[in-house]
Amino acid sequence: MQMTRMYNSTIVILTLLLTASIFTACGKNAQKEYEEGKSFYLSKQYESAVKHFSAAADLGHAHAQYMLGECYSNGDGVEKNDPEAVKWYRVAAEQGDAFAQTCLGTCYFTGTGVEVDEKEAVKWFRMAAEQGDAMAQACLGACYSKGTGVEADEKVAADWLRKAAAQGNEDAKKALEQLGN
């Protein structure tokens, strides 16, 4: 009985170590694919970038998923496809990628690739804004200023706009001036 427990414990430990090494290898491969995709994207070799972003995205790399959304949104290396862009923004946003959260919020705000849903836009803007994304902070501030998707609140609007302005967001600076702040 003692020997069986020890054998089972050894199997569990080996399984955990093997699983951990597989995830580590996938993580390294995902990062490598992302970096290669980024390099191709920056050199405007979009089709190659999409290939590498897709590989990294399939391995769960959140920023590669966001970049794949950008490629579909802009038609870089693939045919422009707003619903497909939204799909990838959502996958990345759900993993906490602030850029993807801001883009997803913008899609809901404008109805790009999805139906307009101002409350859903505010939800995603807030998630990104709380991570310090200046664009999302400016968008959230504007929503509070105009009462779009949330109850209008000039104090909350000014707070978010100040945070965005402090990061150099020009739209936030202009909006603050219009609020008299």
Legacy VTK file of the C-alpha trace (Angstrom):
# vtk DataFile Version 3.0
C-alpha trace
ASCII
DATASET POLYDATA
POINTS 181 float
0.000 0.000 0.000
2.814 2.374 0.954
4.600 1.599 -2.322
1.432 2.283 -4.359
0.984 5.713 -2.723
4.596 6.591 -3.377
4.251 5.447 -6.993
1.029 7.478 -7.428
2.677 10.537 -5.857
5.620 10.181 -8.201
3.276 9.956 -11.207
1.429 13.104 -10.086
4.691 15.021 -9.599
6.033 13.928 -12.988
2.745 14.868 -14.661
2.817 18.329 -13.061
6.436 18.881 -14.088
5.750 17.750 -17.638
2.645 19.952 -17.861
4.571 22.942 -16.511
7.360 22.446 -19.033
4.850 22.148 -21.891
3.151 25.402 -20.834
6.528 27.101 -20.501
7.519 25.917 -23.963
4.188 27.116 -25.389
4.664 30.457 -23.678
8.150 30.824 -25.163
6.884 29.784 -28.584
3.968 32.208 -28.321
6.302 35.067 -27.380
8.691 34.151 -30.192
5.851 34.049 -32.730
4.540 37.380 -31.431
7.981 39.023 -31.669
8.412 37.760 -35.232
4.933 38.996 -36.122
5.698 42.399 -34.605
8.909 42.639 -36.609
7.090 41.833 -39.844
4.272 44.247 -38.961
6.666 47.120 -38.299
8.350 46.466 -41.651
4.894 46.472 -43.302
5.125 42.799 -44.304
1.573 42.290 -43.122
0.835 38.825 -44.521
3.864 37.406 -42.700
2.886 39.343 -39.587
-0.601 37.813 -39.638
0.884 34.326 -39.951
2.997 34.812 -36.810
0.337 36.714 -34.857
-2.115 33.900 -35.652
0.305 31.267 -34.373
0.929 33.232 -31.165
-2.779 33.994 -30.763
-3.635 30.312 -31.047
-1.155 29.689 -28.217
-2.992 32.233 -26.064
-0.729 35.294 -26.400
-3.058 38.192 -25.534
-1.191 40.985 -27.314
-0.842 38.853 -30.455
-4.609 38.375 -30.302
-5.017 42.142 -30.071
-2.651 42.670 -33.020
-4.553 40.097 -35.050
-7.684 42.143 -34.315
-5.859 45.239 -35.544
-4.891 43.449 -38.758
-8.520 42.476 -39.415
-9.719 45.954 -38.459
-7.313 47.683 -40.861
-7.125 45.058 -43.597
-3.381 44.587 -42.994
-2.345 41.266 -44.531
-5.935 39.991 -44.529
-9.215 41.160 -45.956
-10.757 43.824 -43.713
-13.298 42.071 -41.494
-14.748 44.010 -38.559
-16.588 41.068 -36.921
-13.352 39.050 -37.012
-11.483 42.023 -35.513
-14.054 42.184 -32.709
-13.644 38.456 -32.098
-9.890 38.831 -31.559
-10.231 42.041 -29.549
-12.652 40.222 -27.250
-10.361 37.216 -26.766
-7.458 39.525 -25.861
-9.649 41.865 -23.791
-10.925 38.979 -21.709
-7.296 38.189 -20.882
-6.825 41.763 -19.671
-5.090 43.390 -22.645
-5.839 47.099 -22.171
-5.348 47.997 -25.850
-7.846 45.319 -26.847
-10.276 46.477 -24.157
-10.116 50.029 -25.521
-10.633 48.830 -29.093
-13.513 46.584 -28.073
-15.102 49.497 -26.220
-14.708 51.632 -29.329
-16.342 48.942 -31.465
-19.353 48.864 -29.143
-19.469 52.660 -29.046
-19.416 53.052 -32.837
-21.156 49.831 -33.847
-18.132 48.572 -35.759
-18.461 44.808 -36.169
-21.120 44.668 -33.411
-24.390 46.390 -32.562
-24.007 49.723 -30.771
-24.105 49.131 -27.015
-23.027 52.166 -25.027
-23.119 50.364 -21.664
-20.899 47.610 -23.017
-18.555 50.264 -24.434
-18.305 51.900 -21.010
-17.607 48.516 -19.408
-14.585 47.915 -21.647
-13.369 51.522 -21.475
-13.459 51.287 -17.674
-11.435 48.067 -17.611
-8.713 49.604 -19.772
-8.874 52.980 -17.999
-8.310 51.320 -14.645
-5.128 49.816 -16.095
-3.933 53.299 -17.019
-4.750 53.364 -20.737
-4.943 57.080 -21.597
-7.232 56.649 -24.607
-9.688 54.605 -22.540
-9.522 57.186 -19.748
-10.367 59.934 -22.250
-13.222 57.887 -23.731
-14.595 57.057 -20.284
-14.353 60.708 -19.275
-16.252 61.704 -22.410
-18.947 59.125 -21.648
-19.414 60.546 -18.147
-19.383 64.084 -19.508
-22.169 63.410 -21.996
-24.048 60.714 -20.069
-23.373 58.131 -22.758
-23.796 54.612 -21.402
-23.633 55.955 -17.833
-25.341 58.658 -15.829
-23.735 62.023 -16.576
-21.312 63.100 -13.845
-18.998 66.044 -14.534
-16.816 65.346 -11.501
-16.151 61.745 -12.533
-15.706 62.909 -16.136
-13.108 65.480 -15.077
-11.265 62.912 -12.930
-10.861 60.511 -15.867
-10.038 63.288 -18.299
-7.336 64.622 -15.940
-5.745 61.171 -15.780
-5.699 60.961 -19.570
-4.442 64.534 -19.949
-1.625 63.857 -17.486
-0.441 61.198 -19.947
-0.497 63.689 -22.806
-3.857 62.828 -24.365
-4.758 65.950 -26.354
-8.457 65.082 -26.679
-8.696 64.872 -22.894
-6.985 68.262 -22.538
-9.509 69.841 -24.915
-12.428 68.171 -23.173
-11.199 69.482 -19.810
-11.055 72.999 -21.239
-14.645 72.636 -22.444
-15.677 71.502 -18.950
-13.923 74.538 -17.526
-11.281 72.475 -15.665
LINES 1 182
181 0 1 2 3 4 5 6 7 8 9 10 11 12 13 14 15 16 17 18 19 20 21 22 23 24 25 26 27 28 29 30 31 32 33 34 35 36 37 38 39 40 41 42 43 44 45 46 47 48 49 50 51 52 53 54 55 56 57 58 59 60 61 62 63 64 65 66 67 68 69 70 71 72 73 74 75 76 77 78 79 80 81 82 83 84 85 86 87 88 89 90 91 92 93 94 95 96 97 98 99 100 101 102 103 104 105 106 107 108 109 110 111 112 113 114 115 116 117 118 119 120 121 122 123 124 125 126 127 128 129 130 131 132 133 134 135 136 137 138 139 140 141 142 143 144 145 146 147 148 149 150 151 152 153 154 155 156 157 158 159 160 161 162 163 164 165 166 167 168 169 170 171 172 173 174 175 176 177 178 179 180
